[in-house]
């Protein structure tokens, strides 16, 4: 499965990280993205590969609570970090507040952009800050929805995030 | 999977410059949002990487006692946008920072990377030029501090020596105190887009006249530029729609815009005229604000 680099050598580094509350330790190839490792090694397939160049946001995960595109993030950089994927968002089999808002507002069409958007919205909620609609649009702007269902996505975020005046 | 054969991850600047000194093949990676894509696209010469990500001291943003703002080279755009001292003293840099990419990119991409990749469209460039920012470049046995204006060498090219690391961006108090600033990014989309044109204006105002004015332009020439003729014209001049229009015209003269698939030369020149006027007018308004420092 490993493609050879020009040197033809797989350079392995030890990685210790927490994913969705569970600690992991294993060796990764320095050439692997965090996206590769989360999907192929750990089977968190809720992390989607879209553009693979950091434009579309489908591969967004939270690293220490911050949204990051895992397709342009080396797996070794996640050493010592806490990673959350969409699989780590529900609690005891119940959908989170953000997930419920997306369901209730009908903010999901094909669903490919949904995991990333739910994670970015969760990070906004966890920040404890308040948001104007303009700020919400700005903070979700790193996600492309090719079904173009943006209005309902914004509605879901407005529903779940504390409003700011302005 | 990226074509990488070596990844060095030093934890201090000293260790990093030593590694760089000993291995001419090493290329620097910070946030990775440009470099990894370059590698993805098959660029040559990027198989041995020196990562700056574990060097904590490079991420710091601080206000020195003498009023100099020191921005570590690997400070992310998100951090710059959120930093209290930057928002207070360099609001146009905060505006530039939040205009770059999208949130996930801003959480990772670094200001030092934005400068060192030499992109003429880099969102930080025009504002740092207007601010007369200084760059601290360190190598194993030397350190130099140069004005950012002397750093750009051509499209995608900067005067960073192979043994050097950009460690900090310095903005002395004299560069920002009492100024008002404004950055305008013009692009086809409001997010996740490369600038068609970037204009950053910074000025001091007294009694309705410009005391001084500095204008930085991105994507108006092969490298980010200042508009020195426009700046000289503005000094001491009354702020009127006629003087703003003349400043815009002089900015067009300073430019060397070209036609690309994003925009024609004519359209870019129109943008330079109009957006320079707007950026300068807003900067002047802010400079007149008693809360501005």
Interface residues (C-beta under 8 A of the other chain):
Chain A: X2 X3 X5 X6 X7 X9 X11 X13 X29 X30 X31 X32 X33 X36 X52 X53 X54 X55 X57 X60 X66 X67 X68 X69 X72 X73 X74 X76 X77 X120 X138 X139 X140 X141 X142 X143 X144
Chain B: X1 X2 X3 X4 X5 X6 X7 X9 X32 X33 X36 X37 X40 X47 X51 X53 X78 X98 X101 X102 X103 X104 X105 X107 X108 X190 X191 X192
